[in-house]
Amino acid sequence: MEWFVEELKKSDVISDDVKIDSRMVCMKSADHVFDLLWRLVAHDIWFT
């Protein structure tokens, strides 16, 4: 999960200042998972 978040940051899909706790995402914490998903959806909407 850490690799995935780092690749998203390198590709400018999410900004560098965004803090996503990959451990909490892997533990299926709803707040962290939904935050990550929302950022991916918002990026997709912005570029479509």
mmCIF entry with sequence, helices, sheets and N, C-alpha, C, O atoms, coordinates in Angstrom:
data_MODEL
# 
_entry.id   MODEL 
# 
_entity.id                         1 
_entity.type                       polymer 
_entity.pdbx_number_of_molecules   1 
# 
_entity_poly.entity_id                      1 
_entity_poly.type                           'polypeptide(L)' 
_entity_poly.nstd_linkage                   no 
_entity_poly.nstd_monomer                   no 
_entity_poly.pdbx_seq_one_letter_code       MEWFVEELKKSDVISDDVKIDSRMVCMKSADHVFDLLWRLVAHDIWFT 
_entity_poly.pdbx_seq_one_letter_code_can   MEWFVEELKKSDVISDDVKIDSRMVCMKSADHVFDLLWRLVAHDIWFT 
_entity_poly.pdbx_strand_id                 A 
# 
loop_
_entity_poly_seq.entity_id 
_entity_poly_seq.num 
_entity_poly_seq.mon_id 
_entity_poly_seq.hetero 
1 1  MET n 
1 2  GLU n 
1 3  TRP n 
1 4  PHE n 
1 5  VAL n 
1 6  GLU n 
1 7  GLU n 
1 8  LEU n 
1 9  LYS n 
1 10 LYS n 
1 11 SER n 
1 12 ASP n 
1 13 VAL n 
1 14 ILE n 
1 15 SER n 
1 16 ASP n 
1 17 ASP n 
1 18 VAL n 
1 19 LYS n 
1 20 ILE n 
1 21 ASP n 
1 22 SER n 
1 23 ARG n 
1 24 MET n 
1 25 VAL n 
1 26 CYS n 
1 27 MET n 
1 28 LYS n 
1 29 SER n 
1 30 ALA n 
1 31 ASP n 
1 32 HIS n 
1 33 VAL n 
1 34 PHE n 
1 35 ASP n 
1 36 LEU n 
1 37 LEU n 
1 38 TRP n 
1 39 ARG n 
1 40 LEU n 
1 41 VAL n 
1 42 ALA n 
1 43 HIS n 
1 44 ASP n 
1 45 ILE n 
1 46 TRP n 
1 47 PHE n 
1 48 THR n 
# 
_struct_asym.id          A 
_struct_asym.entity_id   1 
# 
loop_
_struct_conf.conf_type_id 
_struct_conf.id 
_struct_conf.pdbx_PDB_helix_id 
_struct_conf.beg_label_comp_id 
_struct_conf.beg_label_asym_id 
_struct_conf.beg_label_seq_id 
_struct_conf.pdbx_beg_PDB_ins_code 
_struct_conf.end_label_comp_id 
_struct_conf.end_label_asym_id 
_struct_conf.end_label_seq_id 
_struct_conf.pdbx_end_PDB_ins_code 
_struct_conf.beg_auth_comp_id 
_struct_conf.beg_auth_asym_id 
_struct_conf.beg_auth_seq_id 
_struct_conf.end_auth_comp_id 
_struct_conf.end_auth_asym_id 
_struct_conf.end_auth_seq_id 
_struct_conf.pdbx_PDB_helix_class 
_struct_conf.details 
_struct_conf.pdbx_PDB_helix_length 
HELX_P HELX_P1 AA1 GLU A 2  ? LYS A 10 ? GLU A 2  LYS A 10 1 ? 9  
HELX_P HELX_P2 AA2 SER A 22 ? CYS A 26 ? SER A 22 CYS A 26 1 ? 5  
HELX_P HELX_P3 AA3 ALA A 30 ? TRP A 46 ? ALA A 30 TRP A 46 1 ? 17 
# 
_struct_conf_type.id          HELX_P 
_struct_conf_type.criteria    ? 
_struct_conf_type.reference   ? 
# 
loop_
_atom_site.group_PDB 
_atom_site.id 
_atom_site.type_symbol 
_atom_site.label_atom_id 
_atom_site.label_alt_id 
_atom_site.label_comp_id 
_atom_site.label_asym_id 
_atom_site.label_entity_id 
_atom_site.label_seq_id 
_atom_site.pdbx_PDB_ins_code 
_atom_site.Cartn_x 
_atom_site.Cartn_y 
_atom_site.Cartn_z 
_atom_site.occupancy 
_atom_site.B_iso_or_equiv 
_atom_site.pdbx_formal_charge 
_atom_site.auth_seq_id 
_atom_site.auth_comp_id 
_atom_site.auth_asym_id 
_atom_site.auth_atom_id 
_atom_site.pdbx_PDB_model_num 
ATOM 1   N N  . MET A 1 1  ? 0.819   -1.181 0.000   1.00 0.00 ? 1  MET A N  1 
ATOM 2   C CA . MET A 1 1  ? 0.000   0.000  0.000   1.00 0.00 ? 1  MET A CA 1 
ATOM 3   C C  . MET A 1 1  ? 0.871   1.257  0.000   1.00 0.00 ? 1  MET A C  1 
ATOM 4   O O  . MET A 1 1  ? 0.526   2.249  -0.642  1.00 0.00 ? 1  MET A O  1 
ATOM 5   N N  . GLU A 1 2  ? 1.980   1.222  0.704   1.00 0.00 ? 2  GLU A N  1 
ATOM 6   C CA . GLU A 1 2  ? 2.871   2.384  0.712   1.00 0.00 ? 2  GLU A CA 1 
ATOM 7   C C  . GLU A 1 2  ? 3.393   2.680  -0.691  1.00 0.00 ? 2  GLU A C  1 
ATOM 8   O O  . GLU A 1 2  ? 3.485   3.839  -1.094  1.00 0.00 ? 2  GLU A O  1 
ATOM 9   N N  . TRP A 1 3  ? 3.733   1.630  -1.428  1.00 0.00 ? 3  TRP A N  1 
ATOM 10  C CA . TRP A 1 3  ? 4.213   1.798  -2.800  1.00 0.00 ? 3  TRP A CA 1 
ATOM 11  C C  . TRP A 1 3  ? 3.131   2.459  -3.655  1.00 0.00 ? 3  TRP A C  1 
ATOM 12  O O  . TRP A 1 3  ? 3.422   3.358  -4.444  1.00 0.00 ? 3  TRP A O  1 
ATOM 13  N N  . PHE A 1 4  ? 1.895   2.015  -3.499  1.00 0.00 ? 4  PHE A N  1 
ATOM 14  C CA . PHE A 1 4  ? 0.770   2.547  -4.263  1.00 0.00 ? 4  PHE A CA 1 
ATOM 15  C C  . PHE A 1 4  ? 0.601   4.044  -3.996  1.00 0.00 ? 4  PHE A C  1 
ATOM 16  O O  . PHE A 1 4  ? 0.438   4.828  -4.932  1.00 0.00 ? 4  PHE A O  1 
ATOM 17  N N  . VAL A 1 5  ? 0.640   4.437  -2.735  1.00 0.00 ? 5  VAL A N  1 
ATOM 18  C CA . VAL A 1 5  ? 0.482   5.849  -2.378  1.00 0.00 ? 5  VAL A CA 1 
ATOM 19  C C  . VAL A 1 5  ? 1.649   6.665  -2.924  1.00 0.00 ? 5  VAL A C  1 
ATOM 20  O O  . VAL A 1 5  ? 1.447   7.767  -3.434  1.00 0.00 ? 5  VAL A O  1 
ATOM 21  N N  . GLU A 1 6  ? 2.849   6.146  -2.824  1.00 0.00 ? 6  GLU A N  1 
ATOM 22  C CA . GLU A 1 6  ? 4.014   6.871  -3.352  1.00 0.00 ? 6  GLU A CA 1 
ATOM 23  C C  . GLU A 1 6  ? 3.921   7.046  -4.871  1.00 0.00 ? 6  GLU A C  1 
ATOM 24  O O  . GLU A 1 6  ? 4.274   8.103  -5.392  1.00 0.00 ? 6  GLU A O  1 
ATOM 25  N N  . GLU A 1 7  ? 3.455   6.034  -5.574  1.00 0.00 ? 7  GLU A N  1 
ATOM 26  C CA . GLU A 1 7  ? 3.292   6.148  -7.029  1.00 0.00 ? 7  GLU A CA 1 
ATOM 27  C C  . GLU A 1 7  ? 2.224   7.174  -7.386  1.00 0.00 ? 7  GLU A C  1 
ATOM 28  O O  . GLU A 1 7  ? 2.370   7.908  -8.364  1.00 0.00 ? 7  GLU A O  1 
ATOM 29  N N  . LEU A 1 8  ? 1.149   7.229  -6.599  1.00 0.00 ? 8  LEU A N  1 
ATOM 30  C CA . LEU A 1 8  ? 0.116   8.240  -6.833  1.00 0.00 ? 8  LEU A CA 1 
ATOM 31  C C  . LEU A 1 8  ? 0.670   9.643  -6.632  1.00 0.00 ? 8  LEU A C  1 
ATOM 32  O O  . LEU A 1 8  ? 0.326   10.566 -7.370  1.00 0.00 ? 8  LEU A O  1 
ATOM 33  N N  . LYS A 1 9  ? 1.528   9.796  -5.633  1.00 0.00 ? 9  LYS A N  1 
ATOM 34  C CA . LYS A 1 9  ? 2.134   11.105 -5.389  1.00 0.00 ? 9  LYS A CA 1 
ATOM 35  C C  . LYS A 1 9  ? 3.113   11.471 -6.495  1.00 0.00 ? 9  LYS A C  1 
ATOM 36  O O  . LYS A 1 9  ? 3.152   12.626 -6.919  1.00 0.00 ? 9  LYS A O  1 
ATOM 37  N N  . LYS A 1 10 ? 3.901   10.517 -6.972  1.00 0.00 ? 10 LYS A N  1 
ATOM 38  C CA . LYS A 1 10 ? 4.857   10.788 -8.053  1.00 0.00 ? 10 LYS A CA 1 
ATOM 39  C C  . LYS A 1 10 ? 4.141   11.169 -9.344  1.00 0.00 ? 10 LYS A C  1 
ATOM 40  O O  . LYS A 1 10 ? 4.640   11.978 -10.126 1.00 0.00 ? 10 LYS A O  1 
ATOM 41  N N  . SER A 1 11 ? 2.962   10.575 -9.560  1.00 0.00 ? 11 SER A N  1 
ATOM 42  C CA . SER A 1 11 ? 2.195   10.843 -10.774 1.00 0.00 ? 11 SER A CA 1 
ATOM 43  C C  . SER A 1 11 ? 1.307   12.069 -10.650 1.00 0.00 ? 11 SER A C  1 
ATOM 44  O O  . SER A 1 11 ? 0.573   12.399 -11.582 1.00 0.00 ? 11 SER A O  1 
ATOM 45  N N  . ASP A 1 12 ? 1.364   12.745 -9.514  1.00 0.00 ? 12 ASP A N  1 
ATOM 46  C CA . ASP A 1 12 ? 0.549   13.934 -9.229  1.00 0.00 ? 12 ASP A CA 1 
ATOM 47  C C  . ASP A 1 12 ? -0.945  13.644 -9.238  1.00 0.00 ? 12 ASP A C  1 
ATOM 48  O O  . ASP A 1 12 ? -1.752  14.522 -9.542  1.00 0.00 ? 12 ASP A O  1 
ATOM 49  N N  . VAL A 1 13 ? -1.306  12.415 -8.905  1.00 0.00 ? 13 VAL A N  1 
ATOM 50  C CA . VAL A 1 13 ? -2.722  12.087 -8.748  1.00 0.00 ? 13 VAL A CA 1 
ATOM 51  C C  . VAL A 1 13 ? -3.201  12.623 -7.402  1.00 0.00 ? 13 VAL A C  1 
ATOM 52  O O  . VAL A 1 13 ? -4.309  13.150 -7.298  1.00 0.00 ? 13 VAL A O  1 
ATOM 53  N N  . ILE A 1 14 ? -2.375  12.488 -6.387  1.00 0.00 ? 14 ILE A N  1 
ATOM 54  C CA . ILE A 1 14 ? -2.639  13.125 -5.100  1.00 0.00 ? 14 ILE A CA 1 
ATOM 55  C C  . ILE A 1 14 ? -1.433  14.005 -4.786  1.00 0.00 ? 14 ILE A C  1 
ATOM 56  O O  . ILE A 1 14 ? -0.309  13.703 -5.186  1.00 0.00 ? 14 ILE A O  1 
ATOM 57  N N  . SER A 1 15 ? -1.680  15.085 -4.075  1.00 0.00 ? 15 SER A N  1 
ATOM 58  C CA . SER A 1 15 ? -0.582  16.018 -3.807  1.00 0.00 ? 15 SER A CA 1 
ATOM 59  C C  . SER A 1 15 ? 0.361   15.463 -2.734  1.00 0.00 ? 15 SER A C  1 
ATOM 60  O O  . SER A 1 15 ? -0.002  14.583 -1.955  1.00 0.00 ? 15 SER A O  1 
ATOM 61  N N  . ASP A 1 16 ? 1.559   15.998 -2.721  1.00 0.00 ? 16 ASP A N  1 
ATOM 62  C CA . ASP A 1 16 ? 2.590   15.523 -1.798  1.00 0.00 ? 16 ASP A CA 1 
ATOM 63  C C  . ASP A 1 16 ? 2.256   15.796 -0.337  1.00 0.00 ? 16 ASP A C  1 
ATOM 64  O O  . ASP A 1 16 ? 2.721   15.080 0.549   1.00 0.00 ? 16 ASP A O  1 
ATOM 65  N N  . ASP A 1 17 ? 1.455   16.825 -0.079  1.00 0.00 ? 17 ASP A N  1 
ATOM 66  C CA . ASP A 1 17 ? 1.151   17.170 1.306   1.00 0.00 ? 17 ASP A CA 1 
ATOM 67  C C  . ASP A 1 17 ? 0.022   16.337 1.913   1.00 0.00 ? 17 ASP A C  1 
ATOM 68  O O  . ASP A 1 17 ? -0.291  16.491 3.094   1.00 0.00 ? 17 ASP A O  1 
ATOM 69  N N  . VAL A 1 18 ? -0.585  15.468 1.130   1.00 0.00 ? 18 VAL A N  1 
ATOM 70  C CA . VAL A 1 18 ? -1.659  14.608 1.625   1.00 0.00 ? 18 VAL A CA 1 
ATOM 71  C C  . VAL A 1 18 ? -1.056  13.482 2.460   1.00 0.00 ? 18 VAL A C  1 
ATOM 72  O O  . VAL A 1 18 ? -0.123  12.802 2.033   1.00 0.00 ? 18 VAL A O  1 
ATOM 73  N N  . LYS A 1 19 ? -1.601  13.301 3.641   1.00 0.00 ? 19 LYS A N  1 
ATOM 74  C CA . LYS A 1 19 ? -1.131  12.238 4.532   1.00 0.00 ? 19 LYS A CA 1 
ATOM 75  C C  . LYS A 1 19 ? -2.125  11.085 4.494   1.00 0.00 ? 19 LYS A C  1 
ATOM 76  O O  . LYS A 1 19 ? -3.241  11.201 5.003   1.00 0.00 ? 19 LYS A O  1 
ATOM 77  N N  . ILE A 1 20 ? -1.717  9.977  3.892   1.00 0.00 ? 20 ILE A N  1 
ATOM 78  C CA . ILE A 1 20 ? -2.547  8.775  3.858   1.00 0.00 ? 20 ILE A CA 1 
ATOM 79  C C  . ILE A 1 20 ? -1.798  7.694  4.613   1.00 0.00 ? 20 ILE A C  1 
ATOM 80  O O  . ILE A 1 20 ? -0.695  7.300  4.235   1.00 0.00 ? 20 ILE A O  1 
ATOM 81  N N  . ASP A 1 21 ? -2.411  7.224  5.679   1.00 0.00 ? 21 ASP A N  1 
ATOM 82  C CA . ASP A 1 21 ? -1.794  6.192  6.513   1.00 0.00 ? 21 ASP A CA 1 
ATOM 83  C C  . ASP A 1 21 ? -2.057  4.833  5.861   1.00 0.00 ? 21 ASP A C  1 
ATOM 84  O O  . ASP A 1 21 ? -3.151  4.282  5.981   1.00 0.00 ? 21 ASP A O  1 
ATOM 85  N N  . SER A 1 22 ? -1.050  4.301  5.172   1.00 0.00 ? 22 SER A N  1 
ATOM 86  C CA . SER A 1 22 ? -1.245  3.045  4.451   1.00 0.00 ? 22 SER A CA 1 
ATOM 87  C C  . SER A 1 22 ? -1.550  1.881  5.387   1.00 0.00 ? 22 SER A C  1 
ATOM 88  O O  . SER A 1 22 ? -2.238  0.936  5.001   1.00 0.00 ? 22 SER A O  1 
ATOM 89  N N  . ARG A 1 23 ? -1.043  1.945  6.608   1.00 0.00 ? 23 ARG A N  1 
ATOM 90  C CA . ARG A 1 23 ? -1.337  0.880  7.568   1.00 0.00 ? 23 ARG A CA 1 
ATOM 91  C C  . ARG A 1 23 ? -2.833  0.868  7.899   1.00 0.00 ? 23 ARG A C  1 
ATOM 92  O O  . ARG A 1 23 ? -3.449  -0.193 7.992   1.00 0.00 ? 23 ARG A O  1 
ATOM 93  N N  . MET A 1 24 ? -3.402  2.053  8.075   1.00 0.00 ? 24 MET A N  1 
ATOM 94  C CA . MET A 1 24 ? -4.833  2.140  8.393   1.00 0.00 ? 24 MET A CA 1 
ATOM 95  C C  . MET A 1 24 ? -5.686  1.737  7.189   1.00 0.00 ? 24 MET A C  1 
ATOM 96  O O  . MET A 1 24 ? -6.761  1.163  7.359   1.00 0.00 ? 24 MET A O  1 
ATOM 97  N N  . VAL A 1 25 ? -5.223  2.029  5.989   1.00 0.00 ? 25 VAL A N  1 
ATOM 98  C CA . VAL A 1 25 ? -5.953  1.605  4.789   1.00 0.00 ? 25 VAL A CA 1 
ATOM 99  C C  . VAL A 1 25 ? -5.941  0.084  4.700   1.00 0.00 ? 25 VAL A C  1 
ATOM 100 O O  . VAL A 1 25 ? -6.960  -0.533 4.388   1.00 0.00 ? 25 VAL A O  1 
ATOM 101 N N  . CYS A 1 26 ? -4.791  -0.515 4.973   1.00 0.00 ? 26 CYS A N  1 
ATOM 102 C CA . CYS A 1 26 ? -4.695  -1.974 4.936   1.00 0.00 ? 26 CYS A CA 1 
ATOM 103 C C  . CYS A 1 26 ? -5.537  -2.631 6.021   1.00 0.00 ? 26 CYS A C  1 
ATOM 104 O O  . CYS A 1 26 ? -5.993  -3.763 5.863   1.00 0.00 ? 26 CYS A O  1 
ATOM 105 N N  . MET A 1 27 ? -5.739  -1.916 7.124   1.00 0.00 ? 27 MET A N  1 
ATOM 106 C CA . MET A 1 27 ? -6.581  -2.442 8.198   1.00 0.00 ? 27 MET A CA 1 
ATOM 107 C C  . MET A 1 27 ? -8.060  -2.148 7.946   1.00 0.00 ? 27 MET A C  1 
ATOM 108 O O  . MET A 1 27 ? -8.912  -2.421 8.792   1.00 0.00 ? 27 MET A O  1 
ATOM 109 N N  . LYS A 1 28 ? -8.351  -1.589 6.772   1.00 0.00 ? 28 LYS A N  1 
ATOM 110 C CA . LYS A 1 28 ? -9.713  -1.299 6.322   1.00 0.00 ? 28 LYS A CA 1 
ATOM 111 C C  . LYS A 1 28 ? -10.431 -0.262 7.181   1.00 0.00 ? 28 LYS A C  1 
ATOM 112 O O  . LYS A 1 28 ? -11.634 -0.366 7.419   1.00 0.00 ? 28 LYS A O  1 
ATOM 113 N N  . SER A 1 29 ? -9.686  0.732  7.641   1.00 0.00 ? 29 SER A N  1 
ATOM 114 C CA . SER A 1 29 ? -10.298 1.841  8.370   1.00 0.00 ? 29 SER A CA 1 
ATOM 115 C C  . SER A 1 29 ? -11.135 2.648  7.378   1.00 0.00 ? 29 SER A C  1 
ATOM 116 O O  . SER A 1 29 ? -10.604 3.172  6.399   1.00 0.00 ? 29 SER A O  1 
ATOM 117 N N  . ALA A 1 30 ? -12.413 2.746  7.626   1.00 0.00 ? 30 ALA A N  1 
ATOM 118 C CA . ALA A 1 30 ? -13.336 3.374  6.682   1.00 0.00 ? 30 ALA A CA 1 
ATOM 119 C C  . ALA A 1 30 ? -12.934 4.811  6.358   1.00 0.00 ? 30 ALA A C  1 
ATOM 120 O O  . ALA A 1 30 ? -12.972 5.211  5.194   1.00 0.00 ? 30 ALA A O  1 
ATOM 121 N N  . ASP A 1 31 ? -12.554 5.585  7.359   1.00 0.00 ? 31 ASP A N  1 
ATOM 122 C CA . ASP A 1 31 ? -12.185 6.988  7.116   1.00 0.00 ? 31 ASP A CA 1 
ATOM 123 C C  . ASP A 1 31 ? -11.006 7.101  6.158   1.00 0.00 ? 31 ASP A C  1 
ATOM 124 O O  . ASP A 1 31 ? -11.019 7.936  5.253   1.00 0.00 ? 31 ASP A O  1 
ATOM 125 N N  . HIS A 1 32 ? -10.007 6.283  6.347   1.00 0.00 ? 32 HIS A N  1 
ATOM 126 C CA . HIS A 1 32 ? -8.811  6.355  5.512   1.00 0.00 ? 32 HIS A CA 1 
ATOM 127 C C  . HIS A 1 32 ? -9.078  5.803  4.105   1.00 0.00 ? 32 HIS A C  1 
ATOM 128 O O  . HIS A 1 32 ? -8.596  6.357  3.118   1.00 0.00 ? 32 HIS A O  1 
ATOM 129 N N  . VAL A 1 33 ? -9.830  4.730  4.021   1.00 0.00 ? 33 VAL A N  1 
ATOM 130 C CA . VAL A 1 33 ? -10.150 4.141  2.714   1.00 0.00 ? 33 VAL A CA 1 
ATOM 131 C C  . VAL A 1 33 ? -11.000 5.111  1.902   1.00 0.00 ? 33 VAL A C  1 
ATOM 132 O O  . VAL A 1 33 ? -10.730 5.339  0.723   1.00 0.00 ? 33 VAL A O  1 
ATOM 133 N N  . PHE A 1 34 ? -12.028 5.684  2.531   1.00 0.00 ? 34 PHE A N  1 
ATOM 134 C CA . PHE A 1 34 ? -12.904 6.598  1.807   1.00 0.00 ? 34 PHE A CA 1 
ATOM 135 C C  . PHE A 1 34 ? -12.168 7.875  1.415   1.00 0.00 ? 34 PHE A C  1 
ATOM 136 O O  . PHE A 1 34 ? -12.436 8.438  0.354   1.00 0.00 ? 34 PHE A O  1 
ATOM 137 N N  . ASP A 1 35 ? -11.244 8.340  2.258   1.00 0.00 ? 35 ASP A N  1 
ATOM 138 C CA . ASP A 1 35 ? -10.454 9.521  1.902   1.00 0.00 ? 35 ASP A CA 1 
ATOM 139 C C  . ASP A 1 35 ? -9.613  9.250  0.665   1.00 0.00 ? 35 ASP A C  1 
ATOM 140 O O  . ASP A 1 35 ? -9.557  10.077 -0.245  1.00 0.00 ? 35 ASP A O  1 
ATOM 141 N N  . LEU A 1 36 ? -8.962  8.099  0.629   1.00 0.00 ? 36 LEU A N  1 
ATOM 142 C CA . LEU A 1 36 ? -8.159  7.734  -0.534  1.00 0.00 ? 36 LEU A CA 1 
ATOM 143 C C  . LEU A 1 36 ? -9.041  7.588  -1.777  1.00 0.00 ? 36 LEU A C  1 
ATOM 144 O O  . LEU A 1 36 ? -8.693  8.094  -2.844  1.00 0.00 ? 36 LEU A O  1 
ATOM 145 N N  . LEU A 1 37 ? -10.161 6.911  -1.648  1.00 0.00 ? 37 LEU A N  1 
ATOM 146 C CA . LEU A 1 37 ? -11.064 6.741  -2.791  1.00 0.00 ? 37 LEU A CA 1 
ATOM 147 C C  . LEU A 1 37 ? -11.604 8.084  -3.281  1.00 0.00 ? 37 LEU A C  1 
ATOM 148 O O  . LEU A 1 37 ? -11.711 8.312  -4.486  1.00 0.00 ? 37 LEU A O  1 
ATOM 149 N N  . TRP A 1 38 ? -11.944 8.973  -2.343  1.00 0.00 ? 38 TRP A N  1 
ATOM 150 C CA . TRP A 1 38 ? -12.461 10.278 -2.735  1.00 0.00 ? 38 TRP A CA 1 
ATOM 151 C C  . TRP A 1 38 ? -11.421 11.060 -3.523  1.00 0.00 ? 38 TRP A C  1 
ATOM 152 O O  . TRP A 1 38 ? -11.757 11.722 -4.505  1.00 0.00 ? 38 TRP A O  1 
ATOM 153 N N  . ARG A 1 39 ? -10.173 10.992 -3.106  1.00 0.00 ? 39 ARG A N  1 
ATOM 154 C CA . ARG A 1 39 ? -9.118  11.697 -3.830  1.00 0.00 ? 39 ARG A CA 1 
ATOM 155 C C  . ARG A 1 39 ? -8.933  11.128 -5.234  1.00 0.00 ? 39 ARG A C  1 
ATOM 156 O O  . ARG A 1 39 ? -8.673  11.875 -6.177  1.00 0.00 ? 39 ARG A O  1 
ATOM 157 N N  . LEU A 1 40 ? -9.065  9.814  -5.375  1.00 0.00 ? 40 LEU A N  1 
ATOM 158 C CA . LEU A 1 40 ? -8.952  9.202  -6.705  1.00 0.00 ? 40 LEU A CA 1 
ATOM 159 C C  . LEU A 1 40 ? -10.125 9.599  -7.591  1.00 0.00 ? 40 LEU A C  1 
ATOM 160 O O  . LEU A 1 40 ? -9.938  9.898  -8.770  1.00 0.00 ? 40 LEU A O  1 
ATOM 161 N N  . VAL A 1 41 ? -11.331 9.606  -7.035  1.00 0.00 ? 41 VAL A N  1 
ATOM 162 C CA . VAL A 1 41 ? -12.516 9.999  -7.808  1.00 0.00 ? 41 VAL A CA 1 
ATOM 163 C C  . VAL A 1 41 ? -12.438 11.479 -8.187  1.00 0.00 ? 41 VAL A C  1 
ATOM 164 O O  . VAL A 1 41 ? -12.751 11.846 -9.320  1.00 0.00 ? 41 VAL A O  1 
ATOM 165 N N  . ALA A 1 42 ? -12.028 12.316 -7.258  1.00 0.00 ? 42 ALA A N  1 
ATOM 166 C CA . ALA A 1 42 ? -11.926 13.750 -7.542  1.00 0.00 ? 42 ALA A CA 1 
ATOM 167 C C  . ALA A 1 42 ? -10.898 14.009 -8.642  1.00 0.00 ? 42 ALA A C  1 
ATOM 168 O O  . ALA A 1 42 ? -11.113 14.861 -9.505  1.00 0.00 ? 42 ALA A O  1 
ATOM 169 N N  . HIS A 1 43 ? -9.804  13.292 -8.615  1.00 0.00 ? 43 HIS A N  1 
ATOM 170 C CA . HIS A 1 43 ? -8.789  13.448 -9.667  1.00 0.00 ? 43 HIS A CA 1 
ATOM 171 C C  . HIS A 1 43 ? -9.355  13.005 -11.003 1.00 0.00 ? 43 HIS A C  1 
ATOM 172 O O  . HIS A 1 43 ? -9.114  13.654 -12.020 1.00 0.00 ? 43 HIS A O  1 
ATOM 173 N N  . ASP A 1 44 ? -10.094 11.923 -11.017 1.00 0.00 ? 44 ASP A N  1 
ATOM 174 C CA . ASP A 1 44 ? -10.699 11.423 -12.253 1.00 0.00 ? 44 ASP A CA 1 
ATOM 175 C C  . ASP A 1 44 ? -11.720 12.413 -12.807 1.00 0.00 ? 44 ASP A C  1 
ATOM 176 O O  . ASP A 1 44 ? -11.751 12.668 -14.011 1.00 0.00 ? 44 ASP A O  1 
ATOM 177 N N  . ILE A 1 45 ? -12.543 12.964 -11.941 1.00 0.00 ? 45 ILE A N  1 
ATOM 178 C CA . ILE A 1 45 ? -13.546 13.943 -12.368 1.00 0.00 ? 45 ILE A CA 1 
ATOM 179 C C  . ILE A 1 45 ? -12.865 15.195 -12.910 1.00 0.00 ? 45 ILE A C  1 
ATOM 180 O O  . ILE A 1 45 ? -13.307 15.761 -13.910 1.00 0.00 ? 45 ILE A O  1 
ATOM 181 N N  . TRP A 1 46 ? -11.798 15.626 -12.256 1.00 0.00 ? 46 TRP A N  1 
ATOM 182 C CA . TRP A 1 46 ? -11.096 16.836 -12.673 1.00 0.00 ? 46 TRP A CA 1 
ATOM 183 C C  . TRP A 1 46 ? -10.545 16.705 -14.090 1.00 0.00 ? 46 TRP A C  1 
ATOM 184 O O  . TRP A 1 46 ? -10.511 17.683 -14.837 1.00 0.00 ? 46 TRP A O  1 
ATOM 185 N N  . PHE A 1 47 ? -10.107 15.482 -14.468 1.00 0.00 ? 47 PHE A N  1 
ATOM 186 C CA . PHE A 1 47 ? -9.476  15.300 -15.767 1.00 0.00 ? 47 PHE A CA 1 
ATOM 187 C C  . PHE A 1 47 ? -10.372 14.649 -16.817 1.00 0.00 ? 47 PHE A C  1 
ATOM 188 O O  . PHE A 1 47 ? -9.884  14.225 -17.864 1.00 0.00 ? 47 PHE A O  1 
ATOM 189 N N  . THR A 1 48 ? -11.676 14.565 -16.551 1.00 0.00 ? 48 THR A N  1 
ATOM 190 C CA . THR A 1 48 ? -12.573 14.051 -17.596 1.00 0.00 ? 48 THR A CA 1 
ATOM 191 C C  . THR A 1 48 ? -13.466 15.116 -18.138 1.00 0.00 ? 48 THR A C  1 
ATOM 192 O O  . THR A 1 48 ? -14.279 14.848 -19.023 1.00 0.00 ? 48 THR A O  1 
# 
